[in-house]
Amino acid sequence: MTANTYWPGEKVPSSGVYRVVHTNNHTAAHDVTIARQSEFPLCNECGSRVYFVLTKPGENIALNIYFRDQTE
């Protein structure tokens, strides 16, 4: 595991694509998109026996100057 490994319940530091690894191997590792400031979730199958690694940072489109709501 790397310094950029995150566990369920921790705050998501950056929006982007995360590789999800289930440590009990009930499914293969897979990628998901998660928004910043949410929390890394528990797995419905293995609970807290899952971790996340950022593979590709990305910006939430709702926060981008060209797409965000200009009435705010």
C-alpha positions in Angstrom: 0.0 0.0 0.0 1.1 3.6 -0.6 0.9 6.8 1.4 -2.2 7.6 -0.8 -4.2 4.7 0.5 -7.5 5.6 2.0 -10.0 3.6 4.2 -13.7 3.7 4.7 -14.8 6.6 6.9 -11.9 8.9 5.9 -12.6 12.1 4.0 -12.0 12.1 0.3 -9.1 14.5 -0.3 -9.5 15.0 -4.0 -12.1 14.3 -6.6 -11.1 11.7 -9.1 -10.9 8.0 -10.1 -9.9 5.7 -7.3 -8.9 2.0 -7.6 -10.9 0.0 -5.0 -9.2 -3.1 -3.5 -11.3 -5.6 -1.5 -8.9 -7.3 0.9 -11.0 -10.5 1.2 -10.9 -10.8 -2.6 -14.6 -11.4 -3.1 -14.3 -9.3 -6.3 -11.4 -8.0 -8.5 -10.0 -4.5 -8.0 -12.0 -1.9 -9.9 -12.2 1.8 -10.5 -14.8 4.3 -9.2 -15.3 8.1 -9.3 -15.6 9.8 -6.0 -16.1 13.5 -5.2 -13.9 15.4 -2.8 -15.1 16.0 0.8 -17.4 13.0 0.8 -16.4 9.9 2.8 -14.9 6.7 1.5 -17.7 4.2 1.9 -17.9 0.7 3.4 -18.3 -2.2 1.0 -21.7 -3.9 1.2 -19.9 -7.3 1.1 -16.7 -6.9 3.0 -17.4 -3.8 5.2 -14.2 -2.0 6.2 -11.9 -4.6 4.5 -11.6 -2.4 1.4 -9.2 0.4 0.5 -9.0 3.1 -2.1 -6.0 4.5 -4.1 -6.3 7.7 -6.3 -5.4 6.8 -9.9 -6.5 9.9 -11.7 -7.4 13.2 -10.2 -10.3 15.1 -11.6 -12.4 18.2 -10.9 -16.1 18.1 -9.9 -17.8 19.7 -12.9 -20.2 21.6 -10.6 -17.1 23.5 -9.3 -15.6 24.3 -12.7 -15.9 28.0 -13.7 -17.3 27.1 -17.1 -20.1 24.8 -15.7 -20.9 25.9 -12.2 -24.2 27.7 -11.4 -23.5 31.5 -12.0 -26.5 32.6 -9.9 -24.8 31.6 -6.6 
